[in-house]
Amino acid sequence: MDTLIDEICKYTDSIERAGAIYPTALPGLSLLCDQAPTRLEAMVYDPVVCLVLQGAKETFIGERCIRFGAGESLIVSHSLPVVAAVTEASSAKPYVAMILSIDLDVARSLYDDLGDRTVDGSTAWTLEAAATDRKLIDAMARLFRASRDPAEAKALAPLYTREVHFRLLEADHGGMLRELLWRESAASRVGRAIARIRHDFASAIPVADLAATANMSVSAFHVHFKALTARSPLQFQKDLRLTEARRLLVLEGSTVSAAAFAVGYESPTQFSREYSRKFGAPPRADIARRSAA
């Protein structure tokens, strides 16, 4: 992996950083390269695979902490508000990771090809980390290298992307991803409700409407939603709004009132109160931190 790490570090040194990540020429493929540990930050993980090549990271969902490091990968099956931080990184050995968005249409097109390799995913987690099979590492490496050449990106990247998805589906920690491919599974039904929340996060969608989207009773929806996301549907919506508001304040230069209205709050006062409760400091503290950076 050392050669791949060197290639990624040289690439990230040559381009401008976009927020917390470095983009590549391939949509959905990005890189992380941090030269120091970061503090815990609230963020939203969309369905991705994160392959760590060097350093380590930890991610919290509810009370559960997932720690993963070099040679391990994190598979995220649903969009989730989390708290995460890089825990091992230095200028000599930066944290280096590759992130690829999961395309469920690609995954579904491969499901029949897995045959008896599929495993019951009913006890799987929406975030799962484990040692990465060498075949998956090699497929991710080919995808990154193809992104550097326009001709290869056009001709070969779709094949490499398909291979990565195949490797994820057969991975031991790909159980929840396999669950998602069954359209009537609880994971798939809740996933539809989460997609609706993500699409219209600034609106307070009644839980009964979300349950209808998932084709579940309200009581069953509550149970399955909390099992998958570690929070209630209402808390999920609130966490999503507040995390997006923080992004607007810190990265987009928004004012407190503008951020509040953008994520669906009618009262900046209520917004500031709930923001302080979630992040431990008022919105203006993050604005001050942004200005001092």
Backbone bond lengths (Angstrom), bond angles and torsions (degrees), N, CA, C in turn:
res aa  C-N    CA-C-N  psi(-1)  N-CA   C-N-CA  omega(-1)  CA-C   N-CA-C  phi
1 M - - - 1.451 - - 1.532 112.13 -
2 D 1.329 115.92 -14.85 1.473 118.66 -175.58 1.528 111.80 -59.53
3 T 1.334 116.51 -40.76 1.464 119.61 179.77 1.520 110.98 -62.57
4 L 1.332 116.48 -43.25 1.460 120.82 179.39 1.529 110.67 -64.24
5 I 1.322 117.63 -40.88 1.465 121.53 177.70 1.519 110.38 -59.74
6 D 1.335 116.56 -45.22 1.473 120.57 179.27 1.525 110.77 -61.69
7 E 1.332 116.87 -42.08 1.465 120.63 -179.87 1.529 110.74 -62.37
8 I 1.322 116.50 -43.60 1.464 120.27 -178.53 1.526 110.47 -67.25
9 C 1.331 117.35 -42.62 1.469 119.86 -179.94 1.524 111.29 -63.16
10 K 1.314 117.13 -39.70 1.472 120.23 177.89 1.527 110.27 -65.36
11 Y 1.327 116.10 -39.25 1.464 119.93 179.25 1.529 111.03 -65.87
12 T 1.342 117.10 -46.86 1.461 119.52 -178.31 1.527 111.54 -66.36
13 D 1.319 116.92 -28.99 1.470 119.87 176.39 1.528 111.47 -67.96
14 S 1.335 116.63 -22.05 1.467 120.47 -172.18 1.526 113.70 -95.38
15 I 1.335 117.77 -6.53 1.470 119.59 -176.90 1.525 109.96 -126.85
16 E 1.315 114.53 164.46 1.456 120.56 179.77 1.523 109.92 -82.61
17 R 1.314 115.41 135.33 1.458 120.75 -179.85 1.524 110.11 -71.08
18 A 1.339 116.39 138.76 1.470 121.98 178.27 1.523 108.37 -110.74
19 G 1.341 116.37 92.74 1.457 119.16 -176.46 1.514 109.97 67.36
20 A 1.338 116.33 -125.49 1.458 120.75 -177.18 1.516 113.36 -92.20
21 I 1.328 117.35 -0.94 1.461 119.23 -174.38 1.519 111.08 -133.11
22 Y 1.320 114.65 164.80 1.449 121.66 173.19 1.523 107.82 -109.86
23 P 1.325 119.13 122.22 1.462 121.14 -179.79 1.533 111.25 -77.05
24 T 1.308 115.73 161.45 1.463 121.53 169.92 1.527 107.51 -120.78
25 A 1.319 115.42 179.03 1.469 120.14 179.93 1.530 112.03 -72.95
26 L 1.322 117.75 -11.64 1.458 121.00 -179.53 1.523 110.17 -98.74
27 P 1.324 119.18 121.63 1.467 120.71 176.18 1.530 110.32 -56.70
28 G 1.317 115.72 132.40 1.457 119.96 178.66 1.507 115.06 94.17
29 L 1.326 117.67 -14.71 1.463 121.29 179.11 1.518 109.29 -107.88
30 S 1.316 116.82 122.77 1.465 121.59 179.29 1.512 109.61 -139.88
31 L 1.330 115.02 170.16 1.461 121.69 -174.88 1.517 110.01 -129.91
32 L 1.313 115.23 151.23 1.460 121.81 172.39 1.525 107.81 -121.30
33 C 1.324 115.31 138.33 1.465 119.80 177.67 1.528 107.77 -150.60
34 D 1.335 116.89 94.87 1.462 122.55 -178.47 1.523 109.91 -108.15
35 Q 1.331 116.02 135.35 1.463 120.34 -178.01 1.525 113.05 -98.26
36 A 1.314 117.56 8.53 1.462 122.17 176.87 1.521 108.76 -157.29
37 P 1.318 117.73 153.48 1.470 119.52 174.80 1.526 110.28 -58.20
38 T 1.306 116.35 151.10 1.464 121.44 178.81 1.528 109.11 -111.66
39 R 1.316 116.21 161.33 1.453 118.58 176.42 1.522 109.41 -83.22
40 L 1.314 116.26 159.70 1.459 120.25 178.78 1.522 110.23 -60.59
41 E 1.321 116.30 129.24 1.459 121.91 -179.15 1.525 109.30 -131.46
42 A 1.324 115.61 142.27 1.463 120.47 173.17 1.519 108.86 -77.78
43 M 1.299 116.75 137.10 1.470 122.07 179.74 1.519 108.66 -156.31
44 V 1.313 115.97 173.35 1.461 121.10 176.85 1.523 108.19 -115.17
45 Y 1.317 115.78 123.99 1.456 121.32 173.12 1.523 108.54 -92.35
46 D 1.310 117.44 124.34 1.455 121.16 168.85 1.527 107.71 -91.30
47 P 1.338 118.91 168.93 1.467 119.91 -179.60 1.535 111.85 -57.97
48 V 1.319 115.53 116.40 1.460 121.73 -177.52 1.517 109.42 -149.90
49 V 1.338 114.28 167.44 1.459 121.05 161.04 1.519 106.05 -115.24
50 C 1.325 116.00 131.54 1.465 122.34 177.76 1.516 107.30 -115.88
51 L 1.321 116.38 111.69 1.465 122.69 179.70 1.521 108.71 -99.47
52 V 1.325 117.27 115.94 1.459 121.76 179.42 1.525 109.10 -90.31
53 L 1.316 115.61 125.47 1.460 121.39 179.72 1.525 111.69 -100.50
54 Q 1.331 116.67 -27.02 1.460 121.20 -178.74 1.530 108.88 -156.98
55 G 1.341 117.41 143.46 1.452 120.84 -178.73 1.516 111.38 86.25
56 A 1.321 116.05 -165.26 1.466 120.53 -177.55 1.522 110.42 -153.32
57 K 1.329 114.63 160.40 1.456 121.62 -178.14 1.518 108.98 -145.26
58 E 1.328 116.87 157.81 1.452 120.51 171.71 1.522 109.43 -134.64
59 T 1.326 114.37 144.16 1.461 121.75 -177.50 1.522 108.73 -132.46
60 F 1.331 115.17 134.23 1.464 121.00 179.25 1.523 109.72 -110.25
61 I 1.333 115.48 131.92 1.453 122.28 169.30 1.518 105.86 -126.21
62 G 1.330 116.34 110.03 1.446 119.82 -171.11 1.521 109.20 62.59
63 E 1.330 116.62 -130.27 1.461 121.66 179.30 1.522 112.46 -89.51
64 R 1.314 117.24 -5.45 1.459 120.90 -176.70 1.517 110.70 -87.11
65 C 1.325 116.31 134.13 1.469 122.11 177.96 1.518 108.96 -115.54
66 I 1.333 116.45 127.87 1.457 122.24 177.27 1.523 107.63 -110.23
67 R 1.310 117.35 117.42 1.466 122.48 177.84 1.520 108.77 -108.55
68 F 1.319 116.38 133.21 1.459 119.89 -179.52 1.526 109.75 -148.45
69 G 1.328 115.07 147.33 1.455 119.82 -174.90 1.513 112.54 -139.89
70 A 1.321 116.03 -159.17 1.471 122.35 -173.10 1.524 111.18 -53.90
71 G 1.327 114.64 130.86 1.452 120.21 179.30 1.516 114.04 85.29
72 E 1.344 117.28 -2.49 1.459 121.26 178.53 1.521 110.24 -110.47
73 S 1.319 115.76 160.66 1.466 120.20 178.93 1.515 109.81 -135.19
74 L 1.321 114.78 150.33 1.457 122.97 176.55 1.518 107.85 -109.64
75 I 1.329 116.73 126.52 1.459 121.63 174.66 1.522 107.76 -106.42
76 V 1.334 116.46 123.61 1.462 123.10 179.47 1.524 107.02 -112.26
77 S 1.320 117.15 120.06 1.463 120.11 -173.79 1.524 113.80 -94.89
78 H 1.352 117.55 -26.89 1.461 122.10 -177.46 1.525 109.65 -128.33
79 S 1.333 117.40 156.05 1.459 121.04 172.69 1.527 108.60 -68.16
80 L 1.348 116.29 127.93 1.454 120.45 -173.79 1.518 111.66 -144.60
81 P 1.330 118.57 134.56 1.461 120.26 167.66 1.530 108.91 -73.12
82 V 1.324 117.49 130.13 1.456 122.23 -178.21 1.526 109.16 -137.58
83 V 1.319 115.79 175.67 1.458 122.94 169.86 1.520 106.13 -124.35
84 A 1.335 117.58 129.47 1.463 119.91 -172.95 1.516 111.39 -144.81
85 A 1.341 115.56 157.95 1.456 121.31 178.06 1.517 109.82 -156.39
86 V 1.329 115.99 146.11 1.463 122.10 168.84 1.523 106.73 -77.73
87 T 1.325 116.57 127.62 1.469 120.51 -175.86 1.521 113.76 -107.86
88 E 1.328 117.72 -20.54 1.470 121.03 178.16 1.515 108.97 -132.02
89 A 1.336 115.74 115.24 1.465 121.55 179.00 1.522 108.53 -168.81
90 S 1.327 116.04 146.78 1.461 121.19 176.42 1.515 108.10 -154.43
91 S 1.325 116.51 169.51 1.466 119.02 178.42 1.523 110.48 -65.43
92 A 1.320 117.15 -31.86 1.467 120.42 179.32 1.524 111.82 -76.52
93 K 1.354 116.27 -37.06 1.465 121.24 179.65 1.527 108.51 -134.42
94 P 1.333 116.84 81.09 1.464 119.48 -178.36 1.529 111.88 -66.90
95 Y 1.332 113.33 158.66 1.465 119.68 170.84 1.523 107.49 -71.31
96 V 1.322 117.22 123.69 1.464 122.14 -178.24 1.521 109.06 -128.42
97 A 1.320 116.43 126.25 1.463 120.78 -179.31 1.519 110.13 -145.54
98 M 1.320 115.28 152.67 1.461 122.87 173.81 1.527 107.99 -112.76
99 I 1.339 116.04 137.32 1.461 120.92 -178.41 1.527 108.83 -126.18
100 L 1.321 116.18 128.23 1.462 121.06 177.15 1.519 109.42 -126.42
101 S 1.335 116.20 127.62 1.456 120.94 175.70 1.524 109.83 -64.78
102 I 1.318 116.12 138.82 1.460 121.20 178.24 1.523 109.09 -86.86
103 D 1.313 115.59 128.56 1.467 122.58 178.54 1.523 107.45 -104.40
104 L 1.335 116.91 106.73 1.457 120.00 -176.25 1.523 112.77 -64.73
105 D 1.327 117.45 -28.12 1.465 119.39 177.16 1.527 110.24 -65.38
106 V 1.330 116.82 -41.45 1.466 120.74 176.43 1.525 109.60 -64.40
107 A 1.333 116.66 -44.82 1.462 120.42 -179.39 1.529 111.03 -60.91
108 R 1.327 116.71 -43.94 1.466 119.46 -179.23 1.527 111.54 -63.66
109 S 1.320 115.67 -35.63 1.473 118.80 -179.32 1.527 111.37 -66.60
110 L 1.329 117.65 -17.60 1.464 122.02 -178.02 1.519 113.01 -99.17
111 Y 1.312 116.48 -12.69 1.460 119.60 -168.58 1.525 112.13 -57.76
112 D 1.317 117.38 -44.46 1.467 120.11 -178.32 1.522 112.05 -64.36
113 D 1.348 116.56 -26.03 1.461 120.02 -179.29 1.531 112.70 -73.77
114 L 1.329 117.07 -15.29 1.459 119.72 -178.24 1.521 112.61 -74.14
115 G 1.323 117.01 -26.93 1.457 120.29 179.26 1.513 112.16 58.34
116 D 1.342 116.62 -133.19 1.466 119.66 -177.04 1.521 112.99 -82.51
117 R 1.346 117.17 10.46 1.465 118.77 174.58 1.518 111.51 -75.56
118 T 1.340 117.16 -17.17 1.465 119.53 -178.51 1.521 110.03 -65.81
119 V 1.331 114.91 147.31 1.458 121.97 -177.67 1.520 108.35 -128.71
120 D 1.309 116.64 147.12 1.461 120.01 177.31 1.519 109.76 -57.33
121 G 1.339 116.61 128.37 1.460 120.49 -179.03 1.512 113.13 -107.75
122 S 1.328 118.05 15.17 1.458 120.76 -172.30 1.517 113.40 -65.09
123 T 1.345 117.65 -22.78 1.460 120.18 178.87 1.522 111.82 -104.22
124 A 1.330 117.01 12.77 1.456 121.00 -176.93 1.519 110.83 -78.83
125 W 1.329 115.39 164.37 1.453 123.29 178.00 1.513 110.65 -106.19
126 T 1.340 115.95 155.73 1.457 120.05 177.44 1.528 111.88 -70.91
127 L 1.325 117.64 -23.81 1.460 122.83 170.62 1.518 106.78 -123.26
128 E 1.320 117.06 123.16 1.458 120.57 -177.36 1.524 109.09 -141.45
129 A 1.333 116.23 130.85 1.463 121.03 179.44 1.519 109.67 -119.34
130 A 1.334 115.71 146.30 1.460 120.50 178.83 1.527 108.62 -165.58
131 A 1.327 115.37 170.40 1.461 120.30 175.70 1.522 109.47 -59.62
132 T 1.324 116.08 142.15 1.465 121.68 -174.41 1.521 110.66 -96.68
133 D 1.318 114.80 130.65 1.460 120.07 176.32 1.523 110.21 -62.76
134 R 1.324 116.12 142.59 1.464 121.35 -178.25 1.526 111.37 -58.23
135 K 1.314 117.72 -34.06 1.463 120.33 -179.70 1.522 111.62 -64.89
136 L 1.334 117.37 -35.58 1.462 120.56 177.94 1.525 110.25 -70.78
137 I 1.325 117.30 -41.28 1.464 120.48 177.37 1.524 110.10 -59.67
138 D 1.325 116.90 -44.82 1.466 120.70 -179.18 1.527 111.09 -63.95
139 A 1.337 117.30 -39.48 1.463 120.21 179.93 1.527 110.66 -66.36
140 M 1.336 117.10 -40.27 1.471 120.85 177.32 1.524 110.39 -64.95
141 A 1.330 116.91 -38.91 1.469 120.56 178.92 1.524 110.60 -63.97
142 R 1.330 117.19 -42.76 1.465 120.09 178.33 1.525 110.77 -62.94
143 L 1.323 116.25 -37.89 1.459 120.19 179.92 1.525 110.70 -64.31
144 F 1.326 117.11 -44.62 1.465 120.20 178.43 1.531 110.74 -62.69
145 R 1.314 117.63 -44.26 1.468 119.79 -178.10 1.524 111.24 -67.02
146 A 1.315 116.84 -34.93 1.464 119.62 176.77 1.523 110.99 -64.88
147 S 1.338 116.85 -31.75 1.463 120.28 -179.17 1.522 112.01 -65.09
148 R 1.320 117.63 -17.98 1.458 121.37 -177.05 1.524 112.87 -83.74
149 D 1.338 116.45 -13.27 1.465 121.39 -176.18 1.528 108.86 -125.74
150 P 1.339 119.27 116.52 1.470 121.07 -175.85 1.524 114.11 -54.90
151 A 1.329 117.17 -39.93 1.460 119.85 -178.95 1.527 110.55 -67.55
152 E 1.320 116.79 -44.56 1.464 120.20 178.51 1.532 110.52 -65.56
153 A 1.330 116.06 -39.11 1.459 119.51 179.80 1.521 110.79 -59.49
154 K 1.325 116.39 -41.83 1.461 120.41 -178.42 1.523 111.90 -71.64
155 A 1.335 116.10 -42.46 1.463 119.84 -172.71 1.525 113.79 -87.07
156 L 1.337 117.63 -35.62 1.452 120.53 -169.06 1.528 115.29 -112.27
157 A 1.325 117.01 -27.16 1.463 118.69 -176.32 1.530 113.02 -56.46
158 P 1.351 119.65 -41.17 1.476 117.94 177.55 1.532 113.02 -59.32
159 L 1.334 116.62 -34.64 1.467 119.99 178.46 1.523 110.85 -69.35
160 Y 1.344 116.69 -42.99 1.455 120.36 -179.87 1.529 110.89 -67.61
161 T 1.334 116.30 -37.34 1.462 119.87 177.36 1.524 110.44 -62.69
162 R 1.301 115.81 -41.99 1.465 120.93 177.98 1.533 110.66 -62.65
163 E 1.329 116.07 -40.92 1.471 119.50 178.44 1.529 111.05 -63.66
164 V 1.340 116.80 -43.41 1.467 119.82 178.84 1.522 109.87 -57.54
165 H 1.322 117.46 -46.03 1.459 120.25 -179.88 1.536 111.43 -62.72
166 F 1.307 116.92 -37.48 1.463 120.15 177.08 1.523 110.26 -62.03
167 R 1.340 116.66 -45.12 1.465 120.95 -179.72 1.528 111.09 -64.38
168 L 1.324 117.26 -36.35 1.463 120.15 178.20 1.522 111.11 -65.37
169 L 1.330 116.32 -40.37 1.459 120.14 -178.07 1.526 112.42 -67.78
170 E 1.323 116.81 -28.97 1.453 118.15 -179.97 1.526 112.50 -95.44
171 A 1.325 117.49 -1.52 1.464 121.18 179.72 1.523 110.93 -70.53
172 D 1.328 116.31 149.10 1.462 120.43 178.70 1.525 111.12 -59.42
173 H 1.346 117.48 -35.45 1.465 119.71 -177.86 1.530 112.67 -94.92
174 G 1.339 116.24 19.19 1.458 120.82 176.34 1.517 112.98 -97.85
175 G 1.337 117.50 19.75 1.465 121.17 -174.80 1.510 114.17 -59.51
176 M 1.340 116.99 -45.85 1.466 119.13 -178.51 1.526 110.74 -68.59
177 L 1.326 117.10 -32.92 1.458 120.04 176.39 1.525 109.84 -63.73
178 R 1.324 117.40 -40.35 1.463 120.29 176.71 1.537 110.58 -64.68
179 E 1.343 116.09 -39.06 1.465 120.10 177.22 1.527 111.29 -58.65
180 L 1.327 115.56 -40.29 1.464 120.25 -177.16 1.523 112.41 -61.52
181 L 1.319 117.00 -27.36 1.460 120.00 -175.88 1.525 112.07 -73.57
182 W 1.318 117.04 -17.21 1.467 120.06 173.89 1.512 106.76 -85.05
183 R 1.303 117.59 107.38 1.466 122.05 -169.79 1.522 113.15 -60.53
184 E 1.323 118.41 -25.16 1.455 120.38 -179.45 1.522 112.64 -101.75
185 S 1.314 118.29 9.74 1.463 120.17 175.64 1.517 109.43 -72.73
186 A 1.337 116.51 159.32 1.468 120.47 176.96 1.522 110.22 -60.22
187 A 1.330 117.62 -38.43 1.464 121.12 -179.86 1.517 111.08 -61.35
188 S 1.333 116.52 -41.92 1.457 120.50 -179.49 1.525 111.14 -70.57
189 R 1.320 117.30 -39.95 1.467 120.65 -179.30 1.530 111.22 -66.19
190 V 1.331 116.06 -45.71 1.466 119.43 177.01 1.523 110.08 -64.45
191 G 1.320 116.37 -35.20 1.468 120.02 177.67 1.518 111.67 -59.41
192 R 1.324 117.73 -36.57 1.468 120.66 177.94 1.528 110.70 -66.07
193 A 1.326 116.33 -38.98 1.469 119.84 178.17 1.528 110.66 -67.19
194 I 1.327 116.96 -40.53 1.463 120.44 178.35 1.528 110.34 -63.70
195 A 1.330 116.47 -40.37 1.468 119.73 177.91 1.527 110.73 -60.84
196 R 1.333 117.03 -37.40 1.465 120.29 178.25 1.534 110.36 -66.51
197 I 1.320 116.27 -42.37 1.469 119.84 178.24 1.522 110.37 -62.08
198 R 1.326 116.45 -44.48 1.469 121.07 -179.01 1.525 111.00 -62.32
199 H 1.320 116.28 -37.98 1.460 120.85 -177.10 1.516 111.65 -71.21
200 D 1.342 116.11 -31.80 1.465 120.33 -174.53 1.531 109.44 -131.89
201 F 1.364 115.90 49.96 1.457 119.91 -171.15 1.527 113.32 -66.71
202 A 1.335 118.15 -20.48 1.460 120.34 -178.77 1.529 112.41 -80.21
203 S 1.328 117.64 -4.87 1.463 121.21 178.81 1.527 109.89 -104.54
204 A 1.326 115.98 144.24 1.460 121.14 176.19 1.529 107.88 -85.37
205 I 1.316 117.09 92.91 1.461 121.28 -176.86 1.523 109.04 -81.47
206 P 1.332 118.59 122.96 1.469 120.25 179.77 1.529 111.37 -58.07
207 V 1.324 116.20 144.69 1.456 120.34 -178.50 1.526 110.60 -61.02
208 A 1.320 117.25 -35.44 1.468 120.07 179.08 1.524 110.93 -61.23
209 D 1.332 117.17 -37.03 1.465 120.75 178.15 1.531 110.59 -68.59
210 L 1.332 116.65 -39.31 1.459 120.05 178.00 1.527 110.79 -66.32
211 A 1.328 116.15 -39.30 1.462 120.01 177.58 1.527 110.46 -62.67
212 A 1.338 116.37 -38.80 1.466 120.24 177.80 1.522 110.67 -64.76
213 T 1.328 116.54 -39.45 1.465 120.47 176.65 1.527 110.67 -59.72
214 A 1.344 115.51 -38.37 1.461 120.76 179.34 1.530 112.65 -82.72
215 N 1.350 116.87 -3.42 1.462 121.85 -177.50 1.525 110.49 56.15
216 M 1.348 115.08 47.52 1.460 122.07 178.91 1.520 108.95 -132.46
217 S 1.336 115.77 160.22 1.457 119.53 169.00 1.522 107.73 -69.44
218 V 1.322 116.98 158.89 1.470 119.92 -179.00 1.520 110.71 -60.61
219 S 1.327 117.18 -42.51 1.475 119.83 -178.53 1.531 111.38 -64.95
220 A 1.322 117.20 -44.61 1.466 120.03 179.33 1.519 110.95 -65.69
221 F 1.330 115.99 -38.45 1.464 120.11 179.24 1.523 110.51 -61.48
222 H 1.325 116.93 -45.14 1.470 120.91 178.51 1.525 110.51 -55.81
223 V 1.322 116.39 -47.54 1.464 121.25 -176.54 1.529 110.75 -62.64
224 H 1.325 116.81 -49.95 1.463 120.11 -176.47 1.529 111.49 -70.27
225 F 1.321 116.73 -37.30 1.466 120.38 -179.62 1.528 110.41 -63.11
226 K 1.332 115.66 -46.04 1.463 118.30 -178.87 1.520 111.75 -68.50
227 A 1.324 116.94 -34.34 1.461 120.11 178.53 1.526 110.91 -63.52
228 L 1.321 116.46 -35.49 1.466 120.58 -177.81 1.522 113.47 -84.74
229 T 1.325 117.36 -33.77 1.468 120.09 -171.74 1.522 114.73 -112.35
230 A 1.336 117.33 -7.93 1.472 123.23 -179.09 1.526 112.67 65.77
231 R 1.313 117.29 23.47 1.466 121.66 177.17 1.528 108.90 -158.71
232 S 1.322 116.19 161.60 1.460 120.37 178.48 1.526 109.44 -74.67
233 P 1.342 117.84 163.37 1.470 119.89 177.72 1.529 112.72 -57.31
234 L 1.340 117.43 -40.83 1.463 120.00 -179.47 1.522 111.18 -67.73
235 Q 1.345 117.09 -41.29 1.467 120.00 178.89 1.529 110.22 -66.85
236 F 1.329 116.55 -35.82 1.465 121.06 178.05 1.529 109.64 -60.31
237 Q 1.345 116.12 -47.23 1.458 119.98 179.93 1.528 111.05 -61.65
238 K 1.327 116.33 -42.26 1.464 120.13 -179.88 1.531 111.09 -65.29
239 D 1.339 116.99 -45.11 1.467 120.39 179.53 1.522 111.49 -61.50
240 L 1.330 115.49 -39.01 1.461 120.01 179.76 1.524 110.63 -64.50
241 R 1.323 116.77 -44.48 1.467 121.03 179.52 1.529 111.35 -62.32
242 L 1.323 115.95 -47.11 1.457 119.57 -176.23 1.523 111.79 -67.97
243 T 1.322 116.96 -36.26 1.468 120.01 177.86 1.525 110.69 -66.78
244 E 1.322 116.62 -40.31 1.469 119.93 176.25 1.523 110.39 -65.70
245 A 1.330 117.48 -39.35 1.466 120.51 177.94 1.525 110.82 -61.23
246 R 1.314 116.55 -40.91 1.471 119.23 179.05 1.516 111.05 -63.61
247 R 1.343 116.00 -38.80 1.462 119.09 176.92 1.527 110.54 -61.32
248 L 1.331 116.18 -42.46 1.461 120.03 179.30 1.522 111.34 -63.09
249 L 1.317 117.00 -39.76 1.462 120.84 -178.86 1.524 112.04 -69.99
250 V 1.335 116.11 -45.52 1.468 120.79 -172.02 1.523 112.27 -83.36
251 L 1.325 117.21 -40.32 1.469 119.93 -173.31 1.525 113.98 -102.28
252 E 1.332 117.04 -27.49 1.458 119.37 -175.29 1.519 113.51 -103.91
253 G 1.333 118.36 -4.82 1.466 120.80 178.10 1.509 113.82 73.02
254 S 1.319 117.67 25.29 1.463 121.26 -178.07 1.525 110.76 -72.63
255 T 1.328 116.20 155.33 1.461 121.38 170.43 1.521 108.88 -82.10
256 V 1.327 116.34 165.84 1.463 120.51 -179.83 1.532 110.69 -61.01
257 S 1.325 117.03 -47.76 1.462 120.04 -178.31 1.523 111.89 -63.62
258 A 1.329 116.50 -43.23 1.469 120.15 -179.35 1.517 110.97 -63.24
259 A 1.324 116.78 -41.92 1.464 120.12 178.96 1.523 110.41 -64.89
260 A 1.321 116.82 -42.16 1.464 120.59 179.97 1.521 111.12 -59.53
261 F 1.323 116.74 -48.93 1.465 120.32 -178.60 1.531 111.61 -67.69
262 A 1.334 116.59 -35.08 1.470 120.44 -177.98 1.523 112.12 -64.13
263 V 1.338 117.38 -31.42 1.466 119.58 -178.19 1.521 112.55 -101.15
264 G 1.338 116.87 11.17 1.457 119.64 169.71 1.505 117.44 102.50
265 Y 1.332 117.89 5.50 1.470 119.22 177.16 1.530 109.59 -83.91
266 E 1.322 116.20 139.46 1.460 120.57 176.49 1.525 111.35 -91.87
267 S 1.327 116.57 -20.78 1.459 121.64 -178.09 1.526 110.77 -121.94
268 P 1.338 119.09 114.61 1.468 120.75 175.07 1.522 112.80 -58.97
269 T 1.322 116.99 -28.48 1.470 120.56 179.20 1.526 110.41 -67.30
270 Q 1.337 116.05 -46.93 1.461 119.50 177.16 1.528 110.41 -63.35
271 F 1.319 115.83 -40.07 1.460 120.64 177.98 1.526 110.71 -58.26
272 S 1.338 116.99 -48.51 1.464 120.82 -178.41 1.521 111.06 -62.86
273 R 1.330 116.64 -37.99 1.461 120.60 179.94 1.527 110.88 -65.07
274 E 1.340 117.55 -45.82 1.458 120.63 -178.96 1.530 111.55 -72.83
275 Y 1.318 116.83 -33.42 1.464 121.83 176.50 1.532 109.43 -62.27
276 S 1.337 116.75 -46.19 1.469 121.36 -179.99 1.523 110.88 -63.07
277 R 1.329 116.08 -38.14 1.460 120.09 -179.61 1.528 110.64 -65.60
278 K 1.327 117.10 -39.04 1.461 119.99 -177.94 1.527 112.69 -77.45
279 F 1.342 116.88 -43.83 1.464 119.93 -171.76 1.526 114.22 -102.46
280 G 1.335 116.85 -4.18 1.449 119.37 176.60 1.516 115.05 80.35
281 A 1.320 117.82 5.51 1.468 122.75 178.81 1.522 107.89 -158.80
282 P 1.330 118.31 152.57 1.465 120.69 -178.44 1.528 111.76 -71.69
283 P 1.329 117.12 163.50 1.470 120.64 179.92 1.528 113.16 -54.49
284 R 1.328 117.14 -37.47 1.464 119.57 -176.78 1.529 112.16 -64.87
285 A 1.327 116.91 -24.57 1.465 120.07 176.22 1.522 110.42 -66.03
286 D 1.337 116.83 -38.12 1.465 119.83 177.86 1.525 110.89 -72.35
287 I 1.329 116.73 -33.53 1.462 119.28 175.33 1.515 110.40 -64.10
288 A 1.337 116.38 -41.38 1.457 120.20 178.54 1.519 110.96 -64.95
289 R 1.328 116.85 -38.10 1.470 120.98 178.04 1.526 110.30 -65.48
290 R 1.337 115.54 -38.50 1.471 119.99 177.21 1.510 110.95 -63.30
291 S 1.334 117.02 -43.39 1.455 121.26 -177.83 1.525 112.00 -66.77
292 A 1.356 115.57 -31.84 1.455 119.55 -177.52 1.525 112.27 -81.22
293 A 1.326 116.13 -16.86 1.484 119.88 -176.52 1.524 111.27 -69.95
